[in-house]
Amino acid sequence: MSNLEKLVLNKYAEYSSILTYVAGQVTQDGALLLIETAESELDFFERPVKKRDWTIRIIKEDGIDTIVLKKVPLIPTHVDIFSDGSLLIVQGRCLKEDNYIERNARRYNPNGQLIDAFTLGDGINDVQIDNNDTIWVSYFDEGIFGNFGWDEPIGSDGVIAFSITGEKLWGAGDYGIIDCYALNVANSKEVYFYYYDDFHLVCLDEMKESARYHVRGPDTLQQFIFSQSDLIGLIDMYTLKRFRLQVRS
């Protein structure tokens, strides 16, 4: 393991906005999605959630597209795009109160019209869509063990794959995940997740384990990417480290 001494970045696009940035995502085809709002402060636990307008920027090499979502009863913390161009926005906190359950995932067409709404559970850490339009969701401890009204949380497996309509396809219940720290969905044949308390980084191929790595050292990964022979990990907001891959025989 070593610190990165130099990382060269090439300018991809230039963008500025007077709106407040909330969250972002890099899509399967390399576009950058941004969630923006005209409000300067947000309370992610406010209930009922006030209906607001949200601006989604789609930044690509050939320009910037804008989709405005009107009167949305969610505070979206995650966004990604399906192969047909429709958008998925997800609110990371999801209230369950008696028989009432928030539908914290909403799908919109490119014109900003609602297509579908469903529930992905509380305590969501990350959301990414693969090339088969499978929705991969990772959860932190509150989403796994229950909070915010959930006695039997949807996210108890730690990592779950959902269909485009929100039906559960696969869960990582066999791994004993306490908190999924990082998720990286390259495609349906390369889905990686890194979790506590084993500190294992697992690779899935079509929802079956194809490789497993143990990340040594005191640091934990917040996000990561593989090079040809190394793993580059984000340790905190200011620190990147390179990890050498070793295969045990």
C-alpha positions in Angstrom: 0.0 0.0 0.0 1.4 3.5 -0.8 0.2 7.1 -1.1 -0.3 8.4 -4.5 2.4 11.0 -5.2 0.9 12.4 -8.4 -2.5 12.1 -10.1 -2.9 13.7 -13.5 -6.5 14.9 -14.4 -7.6 16.2 -17.8 -10.3 18.8 -18.0 -13.6 17.2 -19.0 -16.0 20.1 -19.0 -16.6 23.5 -17.5 -19.7 24.2 -15.6 -21.0 26.7 -13.0 -24.4 27.2 -11.4 -26.1 29.6 -9.0 -28.1 26.6 -7.6 -27.2 24.5 -4.6 -25.5 21.2 -5.4 -27.0 18.2 -3.6 -25.5 15.1 -5.1 -24.0 13.6 -8.2 -23.3 10.4 -10.1 -21.2 9.2 -13.1 -23.4 7.1 -15.4 -22.5 3.9 -17.4 -21.7 5.9 -20.5 -19.5 8.4 -18.6 -22.0 11.3 -18.3 -22.0 13.3 -15.0 -25.4 13.8 -13.4 -25.9 16.6 -10.8 -28.9 17.2 -8.5 -29.5 20.9 -7.8 -32.0 23.0 -6.0 -32.8 26.6 -5.5 -32.9 26.2 -1.7 -29.8 26.8 0.3 -30.6 24.4 3.2 -32.3 21.1 3.3 -33.5 18.9 6.2 -33.4 15.3 5.1 -35.6 14.2 8.0 -38.4 16.7 7.5 -41.8 15.0 7.4 -44.0 15.4 5.5 -41.5 16.2 2.7 -42.4 19.5 1.1 -42.9 19.3 -2.7 -40.1 21.0 -4.5 -38.7 21.5 -8.0 -35.3 19.8 -8.7 -32.9 20.4 -11.5 -31.0 17.5 -13.0 -27.9 18.4 -15.1 -26.6 15.8 -17.5 -23.0 16.8 -18.4 -21.5 15.1 -21.4 -18.6 15.9 -23.8 -21.0 17.3 -26.4 -22.9 19.6 -24.0 -25.2 19.9 -21.0 -28.8 18.8 -20.8 -31.2 20.0 -18.1 -34.3 18.2 -16.8 -36.5 20.0 -14.3 -38.6 17.7 -12.0 -41.7 19.6 -10.8 -43.3 19.3 -7.3 -41.4 16.2 -6.2 -42.3 14.9 -2.7 -38.8 13.7 -2.1 -35.4 15.1 -1.2 -33.3 13.1 -3.7 -29.8 12.1 -2.6 -29.0 9.8 -5.5 -29.6 9.9 -9.2 -28.8 7.7 -12.2 -30.1 7.0 -15.6 -31.5 3.9 -17.4 -30.7 2.8 -20.9 -33.9 4.3 -22.3 -32.9 7.8 -21.0 -35.3 7.8 -18.1 -34.0 9.1 -14.7 -34.1 7.4 -11.3 -34.0 9.6 -8.3 -33.8 8.1 -4.8 -34.2 9.6 -1.3 -31.7 7.9 1.1 -34.0 8.1 4.2 -37.4 6.4 4.0 -40.0 6.7 6.7 -42.2 3.8 7.8 -45.0 4.8 10.1 -47.6 2.1 11.0 -49.0 1.1 7.6 -47.6 4.1 5.8 -44.3 3.6 3.8 -42.7 6.2 1.7 -42.0 5.5 -1.9 -38.5 6.9 -1.9 -37.6 6.0 -5.6 -39.2 7.8 -8.6 -38.5 7.2 -12.3 -39.0 10.1 -14.8 -38.9 10.3 -18.5 -36.5 12.8 -20.2 -39.3 15.3 -20.3 -39.6 15.2 -16.5 -42.9 13.3 -16.4 -43.3 10.6 -13.7 -43.3 7.0 -14.9 -43.2 5.0 -11.7 -42.7 5.3 -7.9 -41.6 2.5 -5.5 -39.7 1.8 -2.3 -36.1 0.9 -1.9 -35.9 1.2 1.9 -34.2 3.4 4.5 -30.5 4.0 5.2 -29.3 4.0 1.6 -25.6 4.6 1.1 -25.3 4.4 -2.7 -27.4 3.7 -5.8 -26.0 2.7 -9.2 -27.6 1.3 -12.4 -25.8 -1.3 -14.5 -26.0 -2.0 -18.3 -29.0 -4.3 -17.8 -31.0 -1.6 -16.0 -30.5 -3.4 -12.7 -30.6 -1.0 -9.7 -27.8 -1.8 -7.2 -28.4 -0.3 -3.7 -26.0 -0.4 -0.8 -27.1 0.4 2.8 -25.4 1.7 6.0 -26.0 0.3 9.4 -29.4 2.0 10.1 -30.8 0.6 6.8 -29.5 -2.8 7.7 -30.6 -3.2 11.3 -33.6 -0.8 11.2 -34.4 2.8 12.2 -36.9 5.5 11.1 -39.8 3.1 11.8 -38.4 0.0 10.2 -38.4 -3.2 12.4 -37.8 -5.5 9.3 -35.8 -3.2 7.0 -35.6 -3.8 3.3 -31.9 -3.2 3.3 -31.0 -6.0 5.8 -28.9 -7.8 3.2 -26.5 -4.8 3.0 -26.4 -4.8 -0.8 -29.5 -5.5 -3.0 -30.1 -5.7 -6.7 -33.6 -4.5 -7.9 -35.3 -4.6 -11.2 -36.2 -1.4 -13.0 -39.6 -1.5 -11.3 -38.2 -2.0 -7.8 -38.5 -5.8 -7.4 -35.8 -7.5 -5.5 -33.6 -9.7 -7.7 -30.6 -10.6 -5.4 -29.3 -9.8 -1.9 -26.0 -10.1 -0.2 -27.5 -11.6 3.0 -24.8 -14.4 3.1 -22.0 -11.9 3.7 -23.1 -10.6 7.2 -22.7 -7.0 6.2 -22.9 -4.5 9.0 -22.2 -1.4 6.9 -21.5 -1.3 3.2 -18.8 1.4 2.9 -18.5 1.5 -0.9 -20.1 0.3 -4.1 -18.8 0.4 -7.7 -20.9 -0.9 -10.5 -18.9 -1.1 -13.7 -21.4 -3.4 -15.5 -23.5 -6.5 -14.8 -20.3 -8.6 -14.8 -18.3 -6.3 -12.5 -20.1 -5.2 -9.4 -17.9 -4.5 -6.5 -18.8 -3.8 -2.9 -16.6 -3.2 0.2 -18.1 -3.8 3.6 -17.6 -3.8 7.4 -16.8 -5.7 9.5 -14.8 -8.2 7.3 -13.2 -5.4 5.3 -13.6 -7.5 2.2 -14.0 -6.2 -1.3 -16.2 -8.5 -3.3 -16.6 -8.7 -7.1 -19.8 -10.1 -8.5 -20.3 -11.4 -12.1 -24.0 -11.7 -12.9 -24.8 -11.7 -9.2 -22.3 -14.5 -8.4 -19.1 -13.9 -6.5 -16.1 -14.1 -8.9 -13.4 -12.6 -6.7 -12.7 -11.4 -3.2 -10.0 -9.2 -1.7 -9.0 -8.4 1.8 -8.0 -4.7 2.2 -5.1 -4.6 4.7 -4.2 -1.7 6.9 -6.0 0.7 9.3 -7.7 2.7 6.5 -11.2 2.1 5.1 -12.3 2.8 1.6 -15.0 5.3 0.8 -14.8 4.6 -2.9 -12.4 2.8 -5.2 -11.4 2.0 -8.8 -9.2 -0.7 -10.3 -6.2 -0.1 -12.5 -4.4 -3.0 -14.4 -2.5 -4.2 -11.3 -3.6 -1.9 -8.5 -6.6 -0.6 -6.5 -6.9 3.1 -6.1 -8.9 3.9 -3.0 -10.5 7.1 -1.6 -9.7 7.0 2.1 -11.2 10.4 3.0 -12.0 13.7 1.3 -8.3 14.5 1.0 -6.5 11.2 0.7 -6.1 8.7 -2.2 -4.0 5.5 -1.7 -2.8 2.8 -4.1 -3.2 -0.8 -3.0 -1.2 -3.6 -4.7 -3.2 -6.6 -5.7 -1.9 -9.9 -4.4 -3.5 -13.2 -5.5 -3.1 -16.1 -3.0 -2.6 -19.6 -4.5 
